[in-house]
């Protein structure tokens, strides 16, 4: 029986052409955009990447969670080309267009949020998170936001303030946005337990900030940057109850977990909990810049 080979290496890694391009990169691309893998891609097909030297690899990164249907999916390519042949941009608030509304209709129907629901679209996951906080603040008239240790919510100022990890994201970049409060996230392997984390959240309302000053609690059902830590059901349901008790908006950040990456369309569906707002990005558009906030109208 013939063996099918996907990986094909034609040069040393990195190859001469990749090295040459990366030398050019060092001269003109800002240093914070450091490169993890020293191979320069020429083409992606499905689950594979081929570099400029003709070497083919299996891609385990998927554009960091953006490519649920793989590279250069024919339907995605056709849809993008068809739209580009019509127009690329008008700014919806200046001259609106139907596909924006059609997408909002589909996502409002799919999202496990209280109905009636509405949606708004932005460019990146961090923008979705920032706008979810804006919605929560306007709705509640409160300034405070609670985030969790280990959380990652983006790299713009407010999103970075919500993000927990100091290196490589936050070191040297302060001061950060005010009125952000951080509490422990449960970890069923290392601790704290769900009960301990809920107790810490309740205690924060005594020691850090009054509950009536909190606009939103921002939660990842599965922490990504935090180490792929799955939130226990008891914890997520407890956070929902605390939000209900104090009139706090529950924002579930599904930028990484959305679009079936946990086996259901939305990770929060594993918990039987309805958030007030869901943030989405990454696989919503196969790597093209699109994000959104969906939630209680």
C-alpha positions, 0 to 999 in steps of 0.5 A: 500500500502506498503511503501518502506524505504531506510533509515535504522538506526540500531544503534545510530549515529555514531555507535560503529564501526564508533567511534572505526575506527575514534578513530584510524583515530585520531592517524594516519591521519593528522589533516587537513583531518578533517571529516565532518560526523562521520560515516564510510562507508562500502558500497555504492549502487546507491544513498545510503551509508551503514556504518560499523554499518549497518545503511543506509543513502541517500547520498546527497554528491555524493563524492562532485560532482564525482558520477553522476551515483551513487555508484558502478554503474554496468557499471562503475565497469565492465569497471574498472575491465576489464581495471585493468585485462589488466594493470593499468598504463604505463605512456602514455608518456612512453608507450601509449595506445588506450583508452587515445586517444579514450577518447580524441576523444570523449571529443573533439567532445563533448566539445563546443570549437573551432575546431580542438580541442585537449585534455590532461589528468591529475589526479585531478581538480587542476592539470587540472587548473594548466595545463590549465594555463601552456597552456595559458602562453606558447600560449600567452607568458604572465604571468598574470592570472585573477580569480574571487572573490568567485572562487574555483579552487583547493588546489595545489599552483597555483590553491590555488592562484586562489581560493578566499576563505581564510578559510579553504583553504588559511589561513597560507599557503602563499606566493602564486603564483605571477601574479594572479589578482582577480576581483569581480564576479557578483551576481544577488541577492546581486550584483554586477551586470554583468555590474558592474563586467565587468567594474571592470574587465576593470578597473583592466587592468588600476589599477592592470595589463596591458591587454597585460600581461594577459595569461588567465581569469579563470571562473566558469559558476556556482561558487560552493564554492562561494555559487552556484552563477550562472554567468549571460549570459551578464557577460560570453559573456562580458568576452568572448569579452574582451578575444577576444579583448586582445588576452586572453585565456578564461579558463572555469573551469567545474570541478564541473559543467561538465558532465550534472550537470546543465542539459546540458553536459557542463554548458557553453552551457547555454551561447552560448559562446565557451571558448578556454579551458575547465577543467574537472574532478570529474564525468569524472571518477566516483571518480577515479583520472582523469581530463582533459583539452580540447580546441582549438588545 
